[in-house]
Amino acid sequence: MQGFSIIIPTLNRTKYLLNTLKDLVVQDYKDEFEIIIVDQSKQKDEEVIDFSIKHESVKYHFVQHFKGLPEARNYGAKLANYEYLLFLDDDISCGKNLLSEHLESFINNNVGIGAGGITEKNKQNINCKIGNFSFVTATPTRGFHSKNSKEVFHAGGGNFSVKKSIYFEVGGIDEQLTKGAALYEETDFCLRVRKAGYKIWFNYDAHVFHLAAKTGGCRVPEIDKYIFSLSRNRSLIIKRHLPWYNQMTAKLFLLKLVLAYIKAYKSKSIWQSYLSGKKEGQKLNPKDIKNEQFA
C-alpha cells in the first residue's frame, strides 16, 4: 500500500519523543502515513499513549519480550502497512517536508534506500566523504550534515528510508549486532542492500536535527562494554563485507583504534574487552542474518 510507515524505537525519552511526534503528525505529504512507536521502557508511557489516542496515525507498542535497537526496527517493520519504511531516532526535530523529500529520493533516483540529512545539534559535524565506507579499514564515515545529493555507501541510522520489499528481501537488520551496544547495524544493512543490487541515495533535504538526548536510549556509557561491542561487531563486518586481501589491514586498523582508547582512558581492562569482543565476532557466521522478529 502506497505511503510511509515511520518506525521509532524508544527507551525512557518521553519529552524528546513527544516533540519528535509533534513534528511528524503535521507532515505535508500527499499519501497516507503511520507512526509506529516501539517502546522498550520499563513501564508504559502514559503521556505518549494519550498523544496516540489523539492522533490516529500514531500507533504505540509497548514490548518487553526483547531488548535491542535492531529487534525494535525489525518488529516495527513487521507491523508496517505501507510501501516505504522510515527509521528515525526518538530525539529528532524536522520540518514538514521530511516525508515528501524521502519520497523524492525514490521517485527520481530509482533507489532501494534513502539516506536523509542529519545535523548533530549538540555535537561537532565533521566534514568528510558523505556516507562513505572504506573497504581497506572497514570504517564508515558520516558527513550527513553536508548539503548535497548523491549516491552513497550507507545511511545514518537515525534517518533512513527503505522500500519494505527490499527490507524483507535482505533479512532486515541483523540482530546479531545487538549485543552490548548496537554498532554498525545500519552500515551492515546498507552494504547488504548494495550487494543485492540496489542504490543508496543521500538527500540532505530529507533532513533532521539530532538532539542527542543525554539520557535514555541504547547508549553504553561503560567504556569496556563499548569496546567489546566495537570489536565484536566490527570483526563481523570485516568478515562479511571485506575481500580477504583487505581483512588484515582492517584488523590492524581496529587494533590501532583500540590502542588509542587505551591511551586516552589509561585503562588496561579495555584490552581484555577488545580481545573478548574480537574473539566472539570472529566466531559469528557472516552468512547468517539473525532476525527473530520475522519468525
C-alpha positions in Angstrom: 0.0 0.0 0.0 1.4 3.4 -1.0 2.7 5.6 1.8 5.2 5.6 4.7 5.4 3.6 7.9 7.6 5.6 10.3 9.3 3.4 12.8 10.6 4.9 16.1 12.3 2.7 18.7 12.3 4.4 22.1 13.6 3.9 25.6 12.8 6.3 28.5 12.6 9.5 26.5 9.1 10.8 26.9 9.8 14.5 26.5 12.0 14.1 23.4 9.7 11.6 21.8 6.7 13.8 22.2 8.5 16.7 20.5 9.5 14.3 17.7 5.9 13.2 17.2 4.6 16.8 17.1 6.9 17.4 14.1 5.8 14.2 12.4 2.0 14.4 12.7 1.9 17.6 10.7 3.9 16.4 7.7 3.0 18.0 4.4 2.7 14.7 2.5 0.1 13.7 -0.2 -0.2 10.0 0.7 -1.0 8.0 3.9 1.5 7.5 6.7 1.6 5.9 10.1 4.0 6.3 13.0 4.9 3.0 14.8 6.4 3.5 18.2 8.3 0.5 19.7 8.7 1.3 23.4 11.1 -0.9 25.4 11.0 1.2 28.6 10.3 -0.4 31.9 6.8 1.0 32.1 4.2 2.1 29.6 4.5 5.7 28.7 1.1 7.2 29.5 1.8 10.6 28.0 2.7 9.0 24.7 -0.3 6.8 24.9 -2.5 9.9 25.4 -0.9 11.5 22.4 -1.5 8.4 20.3 -5.2 8.4 21.2 -5.5 12.0 19.9 -3.7 11.2 16.6 -4.9 8.2 14.7 -1.7 7.9 12.7 0.3 7.2 15.9 0.4 3.6 17.0 2.0 2.8 20.3 3.5 -0.6 21.0 4.9 -1.5 24.4 7.2 -4.5 24.3 9.0 -6.5 27.0 9.9 -9.8 25.3 13.1 -8.4 23.6 15.7 -5.7 24.1 17.7 -4.0 21.4 17.6 -1.5 18.6 17.8 -4.0 15.7 15.0 -6.0 17.2 12.8 -2.9 17.6 13.4 -1.9 14.0 12.5 -5.4 12.7 9.5 -5.6 15.0 8.2 -2.3 13.6 8.9 -3.4 10.0 6.8 -6.5 10.5 3.9 -4.3 11.7 4.2 -1.8 8.9 1.3 -1.3 6.5 2.9 0.9 3.8 5.3 0.6 0.9 8.2 2.6 2.4 9.7 2.3 5.9 11.3 5.4 7.5 13.5 4.8 10.5 14.0 7.7 12.9 15.6 8.3 16.3 13.3 9.3 19.1 15.1 12.6 19.8 15.0 14.5 16.5 13.2 17.5 15.1 12.3 18.0 11.5 10.4 20.2 9.0 7.1 19.4 7.4 8.8 18.2 4.2 10.6 15.1 5.7 8.4 12.5 4.1 8.0 14.3 0.8 11.8 14.6 0.5 12.3 10.9 1.3 9.7 10.0 -1.4 11.6 12.3 -3.8 14.7 10.2 -3.5 12.8 7.0 -4.5 10.9 8.6 -7.4 13.8 10.4 -9.1 16.7 8.1 -8.5 15.3 4.6 -8.5 17.0 3.6 -5.3 16.5 1.0 -2.5 17.5 3.2 0.4 17.0 6.9 1.0 19.7 8.4 3.3 18.4 11.5 4.9 20.4 14.6 6.1 21.4 14.6 9.8 22.8 17.6 11.7 24.0 16.8 15.2 22.6 19.7 17.1 24.9 19.4 20.2 28.0 17.8 18.6 30.6 18.6 16.1 29.6 18.0 12.5 32.9 16.9 10.9 33.4 17.3 7.2 34.2 14.0 5.4 33.1 11.9 2.5 29.4 11.6 2.8 28.2 8.1 3.7 31.4 6.5 2.6 32.7 3.1 3.6 36.4 2.2 3.4 36.9 -1.4 2.3 40.5 -1.1 3.4 39.8 -0.3 7.1 36.1 -1.2 7.4 35.4 2.4 8.5 32.2 4.2 7.7 32.1 8.0 7.6 29.1 10.2 8.1 29.0 13.7 6.8 25.2 13.7 6.6 25.1 17.4 7.6 26.6 18.3 4.2 24.2 20.0 1.7 24.4 17.5 -1.2 22.5 14.9 -3.2 24.4 11.8 -4.3 24.8 8.1 -4.3 26.5 6.8 -1.1 27.5 3.5 0.6 25.4 3.8 3.7 22.9 5.9 5.6 22.7 7.2 9.1 20.7 5.0 11.5 18.6 8.0 12.8 17.1 8.9 9.5 16.9 6.5 6.6 14.1 5.1 4.5 13.8 1.8 2.5 11.4 0.0 0.4 9.6 -2.5 2.6 10.0 -5.3 0.0 13.8 -4.8 -0.1 14.0 -4.7 3.7 12.4 -8.2 3.9 14.4 -9.4 0.9 17.8 -8.9 2.6 16.5 -10.1 6.0 16.1 -6.8 7.8 18.6 -5.6 10.5 20.9 -8.3 11.7 20.0 -8.9 15.4 23.5 -10.4 16.0 24.7 -6.8 16.1 22.6 -6.0 19.2 24.9 -7.4 22.0 26.3 -4.7 24.2 25.7 -1.6 22.0 24.1 -1.8 18.6 27.1 -0.6 16.5 27.4 -0.7 12.7 24.0 -2.3 12.3 22.7 0.2 9.8 26.0 0.2 7.9 25.9 -3.6 7.7 22.2 -3.4 6.5 23.1 -0.8 3.8 26.0 -2.8 2.5 23.8 -5.9 2.2 21.3 -3.9 0.2 24.0 -2.7 -2.1 25.2 -6.3 -2.6 21.6 -7.2 -3.6 21.9 -4.7 -6.4 20.2 -1.5 -5.1 21.5 2.0 -4.8 21.5 4.2 -1.7 20.8 7.9 -2.4 21.7 10.7 0.0 19.3 13.7 0.0 20.2 16.4 2.5 16.8 18.0 2.2 15.2 14.9 3.8 16.7 16.4 7.0 16.5 16.1 10.7 18.2 17.7 13.7 19.5 15.0 16.1 19.2 16.4 19.6 21.4 13.6 21.1 19.5 13.3 24.4 21.8 12.7 27.3 19.5 10.2 29.0 17.6 7.2 27.8 18.2 5.4 24.5 20.5 2.5 23.9 23.9 4.0 24.6 26.5 2.1 26.6 28.3 4.5 28.9 30.8 2.0 30.2 33.9 2.1 28.0 34.7 -1.6 28.5 31.3 -2.6 27.2 31.6 -0.2 24.3 35.0 -1.5 23.2 33.6 -5.1 23.5 30.7 -4.2 21.1 33.0 -2.2 18.8 35.5 -5.1 18.5 32.8 -7.8 18.2 30.6 -6.0 15.6 33.4 -4.6 13.6 35.0 -8.1 13.4 31.8 -9.4 11.9 31.6 -6.5 9.4 35.2 -7.3 8.3 34.4 -11.0 7.7 31.1 -10.2 6.0 31.9 -7.3 3.7 35.7 -7.1 3.0 37.6 -9.1 0.5 40.2 -11.4 2.0 43.1 -9.2 0.9 41.7 -6.2 2.9 40.8 -8.1 6.1 44.3 -7.9 7.7 44.5 -4.2 7.1 41.1 -3.7 8.7 42.1 -5.8 11.7 45.2 -3.7 12.2 43.2 -0.5 12.0 40.8 -1.9 14.6 43.8 -2.6 16.8 45.2 0.9 16.3 41.8 2.3 17.3 41.6 0.3 20.5 45.1 1.3 21.4 44.1 4.9 21.1 41.2 4.2 23.6 43.6 2.5 26.0 45.9 5.6 25.9 43.1 8.0 26.3 41.4 6.2 29.2 44.5 4.8 30.7 42.7 1.5 31.3 44.2 -1.9 30.8 40.8 -3.6 31.0 40.0 -2.1 27.6 42.5 -4.6 26.1 40.6 -7.6 27.5 37.3 -6.2 26.2 38.9 -5.9 22.8 40.2 -9.5 22.8 36.9 -10.9 24.1 34.8 -8.9 21.5 37.1 -9.8 18.6 37.1 -13.5 19.5 33.3 -13.6 19.7 32.9 -11.5 16.5 35.2 -13.9 14.6 33.1 -16.9 15.7 29.9 -15.5 14.2 28.9 -16.8 10.8 28.9 -13.9 8.3 26.4 -15.7 6.1 23.8 -15.8 8.9 21.4 -12.9 9.3 19.6 -13.2 12.7 16.0 -11.9 12.7 13.7 -13.5 15.3 11.1 -10.8 14.8 10.2 -12.0 11.3 9.5 -15.5 12.5 
